Amino acid sequence: MNPGANLLDTPALAAWLSINPRHVRRLIQERRIASIKVGRLVRFDPEAIERWLDQNRSDRQTSAASPPLLTATVQVPLRQRRRSAPTAPSHPRGEQLRLDS
């Protein structure tokens, strides 16, 4: 068996995971996914990807057996609206100021 015969390239992995190839490249750059460099090419071992998926899978069975998380409701005051500035400065007696030069 040829070890490199079943390696996946970036578009094939993206299609397999149903994600964008750009996201696969970001995972590679952040070193969050196992990859193999062959010269300038990046390839993925399907078995290593399966293990990676198993490690990152949220297991529904173990979460159902664990006690529910405690949640708290916190009221956050809404930010007050800023009032817009008056269009023209007004005089204390309510008259408009004249700006004559």
C-alpha positions as CSV (number, residue, x, y, z in Angstrom):
1,M,0.0,0.0,0.0
2,N,1.3,3.4,-1.0
3,P,1.1,5.7,2.2
4,G,0.6,8.9,0.1
5,A,-2.0,7.5,-2.2
6,N,-5.0,8.4,0.0
7,L,-3.9,11.8,1.3
8,L,-6.3,14.6,0.8
9,D,-5.6,18.1,-0.5
10,T,-7.2,21.3,0.9
11,P,-10.2,21.4,-1.5
12,A,-10.9,17.7,-0.9
13,L,-10.8,18.1,2.9
14,A,-13.0,21.2,2.7
15,A,-15.5,19.3,0.7
16,W,-15.4,16.3,3.1
17,L,-15.9,18.6,6.1
18,S,-18.4,20.8,4.3
19,I,-16.5,24.0,5.0
20,N,-14.8,26.6,2.9
21,P,-11.1,25.9,1.8
22,R,-10.2,29.3,3.3
23,H,-11.3,27.9,6.7
24,V,-9.1,24.8,6.2
25,R,-6.1,27.1,5.5
26,R,-6.8,29.1,8.6
27,L,-6.9,25.9,10.7
28,I,-3.5,25.0,9.2
29,Q,-2.1,28.4,9.9
30,E,-3.3,28.3,13.5
31,R,-1.9,24.7,13.8
32,R,-5.3,23.5,14.9
33,I,-5.4,20.6,12.4
34,A,-2.9,17.9,11.5
35,S,-1.3,18.4,8.1
36,I,1.6,17.0,6.1
37,K,3.9,19.2,4.0
38,V,5.1,17.6,0.8
39,G,7.4,20.2,-0.7
40,R,5.1,23.2,-1.0
41,L,2.0,21.2,-1.0
42,V,-0.2,20.6,2.1
43,R,-1.8,17.2,2.5
44,F,-4.0,15.6,5.1
45,D,-4.1,12.0,6.4
46,P,-7.8,10.9,6.6
47,E,-7.1,8.8,9.7
48,A,-5.5,11.7,11.5
49,I,-8.5,13.9,10.5
50,E,-10.9,11.3,11.9
51,R,-9.0,11.3,15.2
52,W,-9.0,15.2,15.1
53,L,-12.8,15.1,14.6
54,D,-13.3,12.6,17.4
55,Q,-11.2,14.8,19.8
56,N,-13.2,18.0,18.8
57,R,-16.6,16.3,18.7
58,S,-19.1,17.4,21.4
59,D,-20.4,14.1,22.8
60,R,-24.1,14.3,23.3
61,Q,-24.2,11.1,25.5
62,T,-21.8,12.4,28.1
63,S,-23.5,15.8,28.2
64,A,-26.9,14.2,28.8
65,A,-25.5,12.3,31.8
66,S,-23.9,15.4,33.4
67,P,-25.9,17.7,35.6
68,P,-27.4,20.8,34.0
69,L,-25.4,23.9,34.1
70,L,-26.5,26.7,36.5
71,T,-27.5,29.8,34.7
72,A,-28.1,33.2,36.0
73,T,-30.0,36.1,34.5
74,V,-28.3,39.4,34.6
75,Q,-30.0,42.6,33.7
76,V,-27.7,45.0,31.9
77,P,-28.9,48.6,31.7
78,L,-29.5,49.8,28.2
79,R,-27.2,52.5,27.1
80,Q,-28.9,55.9,27.1
81,R,-29.4,57.6,23.9
82,R,-27.3,60.6,23.3
83,R,-29.3,63.7,22.6
84,S,-28.3,65.5,19.4
85,A,-26.7,68.8,19.8
86,P,-28.9,71.8,18.9
87,T,-28.4,73.0,15.4
88,A,-27.7,76.6,16.3
89,P,-26.5,77.9,19.7
90,S,-29.3,79.7,21.5
91,H,-29.2,82.7,23.8
92,P,-30.2,82.1,27.5
93,R,-33.4,84.1,26.8
94,G,-34.3,81.8,24.0
95,E,-33.3,84.2,21.2
96,Q,-31.0,83.1,18.4
97,L,-27.4,84.5,18.6
98,R,-26.3,86.5,15.6
99,L,-22.8,85.8,14.5
100,D,-21.8,89.0,12.7
101,S,-18.2,89.6,11.9
